[in-house]
């Protein structure tokens, strides 16, 4: 006789069904694509939003990427945790609406906080970036696990569902990155981009909520008071933006730019890029050189080619076009070619800084590293390196390979001058001197004595040539313009440089060398 249980047939295990109805595949893909793309739009816009307050350095870029990734990680984890405990359909619309509100509030929060957190301190950078990115990115990252949970009605298709939605999310991120970098940033300000993103998220969330309510014949989740409070919060965020301090007159593709009138000189104008002073021009007198480093460049130019003698000059970086205008005014017939990566700055210079293009001054928009490679060999008497990303020389313009290209373009008796900013312990200027000296036979350095002693940060001007430099003439000219600056060369310069690193395209840790701690 068989046992009592022998006649019982055990049915095969069947996949567990989700307690919530799945979304149409197209809608699910759209939500994942849209929310993932929104994170990358926010990330790119955040870099521009915090730039005026903490700069656009490698540390700032790394902070934006790192905090965005942390927000994605925590948001995805939280979204998955909630999806296992509550109905994901009821949380999708609120997540999008909250992300829209958080995005709208981000702009005034960062602008008010940025005024307090100005500077390059690591703590200020991390805090300001977190205020710009973390909350909206985390809310958006929660959308994907909510959607995945809804679509897993058949556990036999888990890999297919997760793989498809993961791929769609990645495509959304890639698309948003390319569109934002190539189109949105060039066409719209950060304010418009963020508000458009916030509105898109909010409207998508509301539309999804209405659709789900009709499908499920239920009210939108949450009490009416909570929904009203969220609406008010979004409106308050939008309103604060209109009165929040804005450090930009205009936003170019690379900078938050503004022009200030010098209260002590009616015709004086100061160009600020990301709130840092970059150039000073006198609209009525192009021979006026306000900043010490521009007077040093003028002194070297006066020795290389006495006033009235034309030059073939190449400028790596335009800024306010101070030095090109000086050379044009003091040496009629000079051919000034300016490589400026930011076309918006060229337009700003023409509108507000007295820049007039013509036979003696031509601006070419593009990256100086790429453009200098197209210059003819031995074609320039004077090359001026004055390109900065915030207060940092872009690393690819600071390497030995770049110096070799500059030397190729410079005539045998010509001179290369490079403006560098550094702070104690002066690691970057020492490395840049070693780098330039690896290509040019004769190198000198102009800087304040206190800066050379490591007591303060300053501009430093590297002077290089393949021909012996007229050092005594330069010293005499510096004295004439009453500059409190020292000129190092020979054994003194060798001792100052020491065993400094020569920067190459393979290894150029410029931001790390500039770090003061």
C-alpha positions as CSV (number, residue, x, y, z in Angstrom):
1,X,0.0,0.0,0.0
2,X,1.3,3.3,-0.9
3,X,1.7,6.1,1.6
4,X,-1.0,8.7,1.9
5,X,1.1,11.2,0.1
6,X,2.0,9.1,-2.9
7,X,-1.1,10.0,-4.8
8,X,-0.6,13.8,-4.4
9,X,0.7,15.4,-7.5
10,X,2.9,18.5,-6.9
11,X,2.4,21.1,-9.6
12,X,5.5,22.6,-11.2
13,X,6.7,25.9,-9.8
14,X,5.3,28.8,-11.7
15,X,6.8,32.3,-11.9
16,X,5.5,34.7,-9.4
17,X,3.4,37.4,-10.8
18,X,3.8,41.0,-9.9
19,X,1.0,42.4,-7.7
20,X,1.0,45.6,-9.8
21,X,0.1,45.9,-13.5
22,X,3.0,46.2,-15.9
23,X,3.4,49.3,-18.0
24,X,3.2,49.2,-21.8
25,X,6.7,48.4,-23.0
26,X,7.0,51.7,-24.9
27,X,6.0,53.7,-21.9
28,X,8.4,51.8,-19.7
29,X,11.3,52.4,-22.1
30,X,10.4,56.1,-22.4
31,X,10.5,56.6,-18.6
32,X,13.8,54.9,-18.2
33,X,15.3,56.7,-21.2
34,X,14.0,60.1,-20.1
35,X,14.9,59.8,-16.4
36,X,18.4,58.5,-17.2
37,X,19.0,61.3,-19.8
38,X,17.7,63.9,-17.3
39,X,20.5,63.0,-14.9
40,X,23.2,63.7,-17.5
41,X,21.6,67.0,-18.5
42,X,21.6,68.0,-14.8
43,X,25.2,66.8,-14.4
44,X,26.4,68.9,-17.4
45,X,24.4,72.0,-16.3
46,X,25.6,71.6,-12.8
47,X,29.3,72.0,-13.9
48,X,28.4,75.3,-15.5
49,X,26.3,76.4,-12.5
50,X,29.0,75.9,-9.9
51,X,31.8,77.2,-12.1
52,X,31.5,80.9,-11.3
53,X,31.9,80.1,-7.6
54,X,34.5,77.3,-7.4
55,X,36.0,77.4,-10.8
56,X,36.2,74.8,-13.6
57,X,39.1,72.6,-12.5
58,X,39.8,68.9,-12.6
59,X,38.7,68.8,-8.9
60,X,35.3,70.4,-9.7
61,X,34.7,68.2,-12.7
62,X,35.6,65.1,-10.6
63,X,33.3,66.2,-7.8
64,X,30.4,66.7,-10.2
65,X,30.9,63.2,-11.7
66,X,31.5,61.6,-8.4
67,X,28.5,63.1,-6.6
68,X,26.3,62.4,-9.6
69,X,27.3,58.7,-9.5
70,X,26.8,58.6,-5.7
71,X,23.3,60.0,-6.2
72,X,22.6,57.5,-8.9
73,X,23.8,54.7,-6.6
74,X,21.7,55.8,-3.6
75,X,18.7,56.6,-5.7
76,X,18.7,53.3,-7.5
77,X,19.1,51.4,-4.2
78,X,16.3,53.4,-2.6
79,X,14.0,53.0,-5.6
80,X,14.6,49.2,-5.6
81,X,13.9,49.0,-1.8
82,X,10.7,50.9,-2.2
83,X,9.6,48.9,-5.2
84,X,9.7,45.7,-3.1
85,X,7.5,47.3,-0.4
86,X,5.0,49.5,-2.1
87,X,3.1,49.6,-5.4
88,X,5.7,51.0,-8.0
89,X,2.8,52.4,-10.1
90,X,1.9,54.7,-7.3
91,X,5.4,56.1,-6.9
92,X,6.5,56.8,-10.5
93,X,4.6,60.0,-11.0
94,X,5.5,61.5,-7.6
95,X,9.2,60.7,-8.3
96,X,9.2,62.6,-11.5
97,X,7.3,65.5,-10.1
98,X,9.6,65.7,-7.1
99,X,12.6,65.5,-9.3
100,X,11.2,68.5,-11.3
101,X,10.7,70.5,-8.2
102,X,14.2,69.7,-6.9
103,X,15.7,70.7,-10.2
104,X,13.8,74.0,-10.2
105,X,15.0,74.7,-6.6
106,X,18.6,73.8,-7.4
107,X,19.4,77.0,-9.3
108,X,18.5,79.5,-6.5
109,X,20.0,77.3,-3.8
110,X,23.3,77.1,-5.6
111,X,23.4,80.8,-6.4
112,X,22.7,81.8,-2.8
113,X,25.0,79.2,-1.4
114,X,27.7,79.9,-4.0
115,X,28.1,83.5,-2.7
116,X,29.0,82.0,0.7
117,X,31.1,79.0,-0.6
118,X,33.3,80.9,-3.1
119,X,36.8,79.5,-3.5
120,X,38.7,76.4,-4.4
121,X,38.6,74.6,-1.0
122,X,37.7,71.0,-1.4
123,X,34.9,71.2,1.2
124,X,33.3,74.1,-0.6
125,X,33.5,72.4,-3.9
126,X,31.9,69.1,-2.6
127,X,29.1,70.9,-0.7
128,X,28.2,73.2,-3.6
129,X,28.2,70.4,-6.1
130,X,26.1,68.2,-3.7
131,X,23.5,71.0,-3.5
132,X,23.4,71.2,-7.3
133,X,23.2,67.5,-8.1
134,X,22.4,65.1,-5.4
135,X,18.7,65.3,-4.6
136,X,17.3,65.6,-8.2
137,X,19.7,63.0,-9.5
138,X,18.8,60.5,-6.7
139,X,15.1,61.0,-7.4
140,X,15.6,60.4,-11.1
141,X,17.7,57.3,-10.5
142,X,14.9,55.8,-8.5
143,X,12.7,55.6,-11.6
144,X,14.5,52.8,-13.3
145,X,14.1,50.2,-10.5
146,X,10.5,51.1,-10.1
147,X,9.9,50.5,-13.8
148,X,11.9,47.3,-13.8
149,X,9.8,45.9,-10.9
150,X,6.6,46.6,-12.8
151,X,7.8,44.9,-15.9
152,X,8.9,41.6,-14.1
153,X,5.6,39.8,-14.5
154,X,7.4,36.7,-15.7
155,X,10.5,35.7,-13.9
156,X,11.6,33.6,-16.8
157,X,12.2,36.9,-18.8
158,X,14.1,38.7,-16.0
159,X,17.4,38.9,-17.9
160,X,15.7,40.1,-21.0
161,X,13.7,42.8,-19.2
162,X,16.5,44.1,-17.1
163,X,19.0,44.0,-20.0
164,X,16.6,45.9,-22.3
165,X,15.8,48.6,-19.8
166,X,19.4,48.9,-18.7
167,X,20.4,49.4,-22.4
168,X,17.6,52.0,-22.9
169,X,18.8,53.9,-19.8
170,X,22.3,53.9,-21.0
171,X,21.2,55.2,-24.5
172,X,19.2,57.9,-22.7
173,X,22.3,59.0,-20.8
174,X,24.5,59.0,-23.9
175,X,22.0,60.9,-26.0
176,X,21.5,63.5,-23.3
177,X,25.3,64.0,-22.9
178,X,25.8,64.5,-26.6
179,X,22.8,66.8,-27.1
180,X,23.6,68.9,-24.0
181,X,27.3,69.3,-24.9
182,X,26.9,69.9,-28.6
183,X,23.6,71.8,-28.7
184,X,22.0,72.9,-25.5
185,X,25.0,74.5,-23.8
186,X,25.8,76.4,-27.1
187,X,22.3,77.6,-27.5
188,X,20.9,78.2,-24.0
189,X,21.9,79.5,-20.7
190,X,22.1,77.3,-17.6
191,X,19.0,78.9,-16.2
192,X,17.0,78.1,-19.3
193,X,18.3,74.5,-19.4
194,X,17.5,73.8,-15.8
195,X,14.0,75.4,-16.0
196,X,13.2,73.5,-19.2
197,X,14.4,70.3,-17.6
198,X,12.4,71.0,-14.4
199,X,9.2,71.8,-16.4
200,X,9.7,68.6,-18.6
201,X,10.0,66.4,-15.5
202,X,7.1,68.0,-13.8
203,X,4.8,67.9,-16.8
204,X,5.8,64.3,-17.5
205,X,5.1,63.3,-14.0
206,X,1.7,65.0,-14.0
207,X,0.7,63.5,-17.3
208,X,1.8,60.0,-16.1
209,X,-0.2,60.5,-12.9
210,X,-3.3,61.4,-14.9
211,X,-2.9,58.4,-17.2
212,X,-2.3,56.0,-14.3
213,X,-5.3,57.3,-12.5
214,X,-7.5,56.7,-15.5
215,X,-6.0,53.2,-16.0
216,X,-6.4,52.3,-12.3
217,X,-9.5,54.3,-11.6
218,X,-7.9,55.7,-8.6
219,X,-6.9,59.2,-7.4
220,X,-3.4,60.5,-7.7
221,X,-1.4,59.2,-4.7
222,X,-1.0,61.5,-1.7
223,X,-3.5,63.8,0.0
224,X,-4.5,67.0,-1.6
225,X,-2.6,69.1,0.9
226,X,0.6,67.3,0.0
227,X,0.1,67.9,-3.7
228,X,-0.6,71.5,-3.1
229,X,2.4,71.9,-0.9
230,X,4.6,70.5,-3.7
231,X,3.1,72.8,-6.2
232,X,3.8,75.8,-4.0
233,X,7.4,74.6,-3.4
234,X,8.0,74.5,-7.1
235,X,6.6,78.0,-7.6
236,X,8.7,79.3,-4.7
237,X,11.8,77.8,-6.3
238,X,11.0,79.4,-9.6
239,X,10.3,82.7,-7.9
240,X,13.6,82.7,-6.0
241,X,15.5,82.3,-9.2
242,X,14.3,85.6,-10.4
243,X,15.8,87.4,-7.4
244,X,18.9,85.2,-6.8
245,X,22.2,86.8,-7.5
246,X,23.4,86.0,-11.0
247,X,27.2,86.3,-11.6
248,X,26.9,86.3,-15.4
249,X,26.2,89.0,-17.9
250,X,26.3,86.3,-20.5
251,X,27.0,82.6,-20.6
252,X,29.2,81.5,-23.4
253,X,29.9,77.9,-24.3
254,X,32.8,77.9,-21.8
255,X,32.4,80.7,-19.4
256,X,30.1,82.8,-17.2
257,X,31.3,86.2,-18.4
258,X,30.7,89.7,-17.2
259,X,32.2,93.1,-17.9
260,X,32.6,95.7,-15.1
261,X,33.3,99.4,-15.5
262,X,36.3,100.7,-13.6
263,X,34.9,103.2,-11.1
264,X,38.3,105.1,-11.2
265,X,38.6,105.2,-15.0
266,X,35.6,105.8,-17.1
267,X,37.0,104.0,-20.1
268,X,38.4,101.1,-18.1
269,X,36.7,97.7,-18.4
270,X,37.4,94.5,-16.4
271,X,36.5,91.2,-18.0
272,X,35.5,88.5,-15.4
273,X,35.3,84.9,-16.4
274,X,33.6,82.6,-13.8
275,X,33.9,85.6,-11.4
276,X,37.7,85.8,-11.7
277,X,39.4,88.8,-13.1
278,X,40.9,87.8,-16.5
279,X,41.5,91.0,-18.5
280,X,41.5,94.8,-18.2
281,X,41.2,97.1,-21.2
282,X,41.0,100.8,-21.7
283,X,38.6,101.6,-24.5
284,X,40.2,105.0,-25.0
285,X,43.8,104.0,-24.7
286,X,44.9,100.5,-26.0
287,X,48.4,101.2,-24.8
288,X,47.3,101.2,-21.2
289,X,48.3,98.0,-19.5
290,X,46.7,97.7,-16.1
291,X,47.9,94.3,-14.8
292,X,51.5,93.7,-14.0
293,X,51.9,90.6,-16.1
294,X,50.6,92.5,-19.2
295,X,53.2,95.2,-18.6
296,X,55.9,92.5,-18.4
297,X,54.7,91.2,-21.8
298,X,54.8,94.7,-23.1
299,X,58.3,95.2,-21.8
300,X,59.5,92.1,-23.5
301,X,57.8,93.1,-26.7
302,X,59.4,96.5,-26.5
303,X,62.8,94.9,-26.3
304,X,62.2,92.3,-29.0
305,X,60.8,94.9,-31.4
306,X,61.1,98.6,-30.6
307,X,57.9,100.5,-30.9
308,X,56.9,101.2,-34.5
309,X,58.5,98.0,-35.8
310,X,55.9,95.5,-37.0
311,X,55.7,92.0,-35.7
312,X,54.1,88.7,-36.7
313,X,52.5,87.8,-33.4
314,X,50.5,84.7,-32.4
315,X,48.4,84.7,-29.3
316,X,47.3,81.5,-27.6
317,X,44.1,82.7,-25.8
318,X,42.3,85.9,-26.4
319,X,40.4,86.9,-23.2
320,X,40.0,90.7,-23.4
321,X,42.5,91.0,-26.3
322,X,44.6,93.4,-24.2
323,X,48.0,92.5,-25.6
324,X,46.9,92.2,-29.3
325,X,45.4,95.7,-29.0
326,X,48.6,97.0,-27.4
327,X,50.8,95.6,-30.2
328,X,48.4,96.9,-32.9
329,X,48.5,100.4,-31.3
330,X,52.3,100.5,-30.8
331,X,53.4,98.7,-33.9
332,X,51.2,99.6,-36.9
333,X,51.2,96.9,-39.5
334,X,51.6,94.1,-36.9
335,X,49.9,90.9,-37.8
336,X,48.1,89.6,-34.7
337,X,46.5,86.2,-34.9
338,X,44.5,85.2,-31.8
339,X,43.5,81.6,-31.1
340,X,40.5,81.7,-28.8
341,X,38.5,78.6,-28.0
342,X,35.4,80.5,-26.9
343,X,33.6,82.2,-29.8
344,X,31.3,83.9,-27.3
345,X,34.3,85.8,-25.8
346,X,35.3,87.1,-29.3
347,X,31.7,88.4,-29.7
348,X,31.8,89.9,-26.3
349,X,35.1,91.6,-27.0
350,X,33.7,93.1,-30.2
351,X,30.6,94.4,-28.4
352,X,32.1,95.7,-25.2
353,X,35.9,95.7,-25.1
354,X,36.8,97.6,-28.2
355,X,38.0,94.7,-30.3
356,X,38.1,95.5,-34.0
357,X,39.1,92.7,-36.4
358,X,40.9,93.6,-39.6
359,X,44.2,93.1,-41.4
360,X,46.2,93.6,-38.2
361,X,44.0,91.6,-35.8
362,X,42.3,88.3,-36.6
363,X,40.6,86.0,-34.2
364,X,40.4,82.3,-35.0
365,X,37.9,80.3,-32.9
366,X,39.2,76.9,-31.8
367,X,41.5,75.0,-29.5
368,X,45.0,76.5,-29.6
369,X,46.7,73.1,-29.4
370,X,45.0,72.0,-32.6
371,X,45.3,75.4,-34.4
372,X,49.0,75.9,-33.7
373,X,49.8,72.7,-35.5
374,X,48.5,74.3,-38.7
375,X,50.8,77.3,-38.4
376,X,53.8,77.5,-40.8
377,X,57.3,76.8,-39.4
378,X,59.4,79.9,-38.5
379,X,56.4,82.2,-39.1
380,X,56.1,84.2,-35.9
381,X,58.3,86.8,-34.1
382,X,56.4,86.7,-30.9
383,X,54.2,84.0,-29.4
384,X,52.1,84.9,-26.4
385,X,50.7,82.0,-24.3
386,X,47.8,83.4,-22.1
387,X,45.2,80.7,-22.1
388,X,43.4,79.7,-19.0
389,X,40.5,77.5,-17.8
390,X,39.5,79.6,-14.8
391,X,42.9,80.2,-13.2
392,X,44.6,77.1,-14.6
393,X,46.6,76.7,-17.8
394,X,44.9,73.9,-19.7
395,X,47.1,70.8,-19.3
396,X,47.4,70.1,-23.0
397,X,48.9,73.6,-23.5
398,X,51.5,73.1,-20.8
399,X,53.3,70.0,-22.1
400,X,56.6,69.5,-23.8
401,X,54.9,68.5,-27.0
402,X,53.0,71.8,-27.0
403,X,56.3,73.7,-26.3
404,X,57.9,71.9,-29.3
405,X,55.1,73.1,-31.5
406,X,55.5,76.7,-30.3
407,X,59.3,76.5,-30.9
408,X,58.6,75.2,-34.4
409,X,56.4,78.2,-35.2
410,X,58.7,80.7,-33.6
411,X,61.4,82.2,-35.8
412,X,65.1,81.6,-34.8
413,X,65.4,85.0,-33.2
414,X,61.8,85.1,-32.0
415,X,60.5,84.9,-28.4
416,X,57.8,82.9,-26.6
417,X,56.2,84.4,-23.5
418,X,53.9,82.4,-21.3
419,X,51.7,83.6,-18.5
420,X,51.3,81.2,-15.6
421,X,49.5,81.5,-12.3
422,X,50.8,79.6,-9.3
423,X,50.8,79.6,-5.5
424,X,53.2,78.3,-2.8
425,X,54.9,75.8,-2.9
426,X,55.2,76.8,-6.6
427,X,55.3,73.3,-8.0
428,X,53.5,74.1,-11.3
429,X,55.7,77.1,-12.3
430,X,58.8,75.1,-11.6
431,X,57.5,72.2,-13.8
432,X,56.4,74.5,-16.6
433,X,59.8,76.1,-16.6
434,X,61.5,72.7,-16.8
435,X,59.1,71.8,-19.6
436,X,59.8,74.9,-21.7
437,X,63.5,74.6,-21.1
438,X,63.4,71.1,-22.5
439,X,62.6,72.7,-25.9
440,X,64.0,76.2,-25.9
441,X,67.8,76.9,-25.4
442,X,67.4,80.1,-23.4
443,X,64.7,80.6,-20.7
444,X,64.1,83.4,-18.1
445,X,61.4,84.1,-15.6
446,X,59.8,87.4,-14.5
447,X,57.9,87.5,-11.2
448,X,57.6,89.5,-8.0
449,X,60.4,88.8,-5.5
450,X,57.9,87.8,-2.8
451,X,56.3,85.2,-5.2
452,X,59.7,83.8,-6.1
453,X,60.5,83.4,-2.4
454,X,57.3,81.3,-2.0
455,X,55.6,83.9,0.1
456,X,52.6,84.5,-2.1
457,X,50.7,83.5,-5.2
458,X,51.2,85.5,-8.4
459,X,51.4,85.6,-12.1
460,X,54.7,84.4,-13.5
461,X,56.0,85.2,-17.0
462,X,58.2,82.6,-18.8
463,X,60.4,84.1,-21.5
464,X,62.0,81.7,-23.9
465,X,63.9,81.7,-27.2
466,X,66.4,79.7,-29.2
467,X,68.6,82.9,-29.4
468,X,70.2,84.5,-26.4
469,X,67.8,86.6,-24.5
470,X,68.5,90.4,-24.1
471,X,68.3,90.1,-20.3
472,X,69.8,93.4,-19.4
473,X,67.6,95.3,-21.8
474,X,64.5,93.6,-20.4
475,X,65.6,94.4,-16.8
476,X,66.1,98.0,-17.9
477,X,62.7,98.1,-19.5
478,X,61.0,96.6,-16.5
479,X,62.6,99.4,-14.4
480,X,61.3,102.0,-16.7
481,X,57.7,100.8,-16.2
482,X,58.4,100.8,-12.5
483,X,57.7,97.1,-12.0
484,X,58.6,95.5,-8.7
485,X,59.6,92.3,-10.5
486,X,62.7,90.2,-10.6
487,X,64.2,88.5,-13.6
488,X,65.7,85.1,-13.1
489,X,68.0,83.4,-15.6
490,X,71.1,81.2,-15.8
491,X,72.3,79.5,-12.6
492,X,69.6,81.3,-10.4
493,X,66.8,79.9,-12.6
494,X,68.4,76.5,-12.6
495,X,68.4,76.5,-8.8
496,X,64.8,77.7,-8.7
497,X,63.6,74.9,-11.0
498,X,65.6,72.2,-9.3
499,X,64.5,68.7,-10.1
500,X,61.0,69.7,-11.3
501,X,58.9,67.4,-13.4
502,X,58.9,67.9,-17.2
503,X,55.2,67.7,-18.3
504,X,54.3,65.6,-21.2
505,X,51.2,64.6,-23.0
506,X,51.4,61.3,-21.3
507,X,51.8,62.8,-17.8
508,X,50.8,66.4,-17.0
509,X,49.1,66.6,-13.5
510,X,48.6,70.3,-13.7
511,X,45.7,70.5,-11.3
512,X,47.5,68.4,-8.7
513,X,50.7,70.5,-9.0
514,X,48.6,73.7,-8.4
515,X,47.0,72.3,-5.3
516,X,48.1,74.2,-2.2
517,X,47.4,71.4,0.3
